[in-house]
Amino acid sequence: MKTDKILTYLGLAAAKRSVVTGSDLVLREVRKQKPAICVLLASDASERTTKQICDKCTYYGVSLIRLDTDMEALGARIGKISQVACVAVTDRGLASQIVKCSADNE
């Protein structure tokens, strides 16, 4: 997986204000927008968060990408000082580019 390229697209989405952070808000977006988004999950997210996000993404048919980066680096990439366990990209074009990039190397 090209993590650097995915994180670059994530930075662009953050600049466009097309990201949602935090597990509760991400789950709400998953329920609301279904396949138009993709969800990125940090490698060191808690087991509970990972299970919740994975289950909801599977149920609603949303693309889920598990990154090889930690929560601190994920938060820094979108301009947050705090750690971020999961991020939803709500821009349809950027979400499709991220999914395509993750599928290229799997």
N, C-alpha and C positions, 0 to 999 in steps of 0.2 A: 504494500500500500504506500502511496506517495503522501506521507503525512505532511510534509512541508507544503506541498501544493494544495492540499485540502485546507491547511491552516491559512494559506494565503487567500483562498476563496472565502474562508470564514472571516478574515479581516475585512475583505470587501463588503461582505454582508453586514458586518458591524458598522462600517462606515455609512452604509445605506440605511441603517437602523432597521434591519430586517432579521434581527436575532432576538430570541427569547431565552432567558437564562433562569435556572432554578427548576427543580424537579416538578413542583406543583404547577408552575406556569407552562412548562414544557408539556406536561400531561394534558393540560387544558387545550393547548394548541393542537396536540395530536388528535384529541377528540373533535375539535372544531374543523380543522382543515384537511384532515386525512392525508391523501397521497400527494398533496401539493408541497409538502415540506420534507426535510430530512432532519434526523436527530443525530447529534454527535455526542458520544459518551466517553468520558475520560477513563484511562486505564485503572486509576486508583479510586474510582467511585465506590461507595459502600455497597455491600451485597443487597441491602434492601432497595436502594435507589436503582441499582442495576436490574434487579428482578422486576420492579415496577415499570421501568422504562421499556425493558425488553418485552414484557407481557403486553403492554398497551400498544407498542409499535407493531407487534405481531398481529394482535387482534384487529387493529384498524388499517393494516397494510401500509404502514409508514416505513420508509427506509431508515434503518438504524446502522450507524457506523461506529464501531469501537476503535478509538484512536490509541496510538502507542505513546500518548503524551499524558502527563499528569494534570491534576485539577488546577494547579498553580499556573502552569504554562498555558492551559486552555483559557483561563481567566485573563491572563496577560494579553493573549492574542486578540481578545475582543475589547480590551481597554478597561478591564476591571482590576481593582487592587486585590479583591478577595478571590478565593478559590471557587471554581465553577465545575460542578460534576457533569452537567449535561447542558447542551445548547440545541435549540431548534432553529433552523434556517428557514424563514418564511418566504423568501423570494424564490419564486418558481424556477427561474433561470439559473440562479446560483446553486440552488438545491440540486437541480439536475446535473450541473457540472461537477458538484461534489460527489454525487452518487456515481457518475461516470468515471471520475478519477479513482474512486475507491474500487470500482469493479475492474479497472484495467490491470491491476497488479494482484488480484486475488487468485 
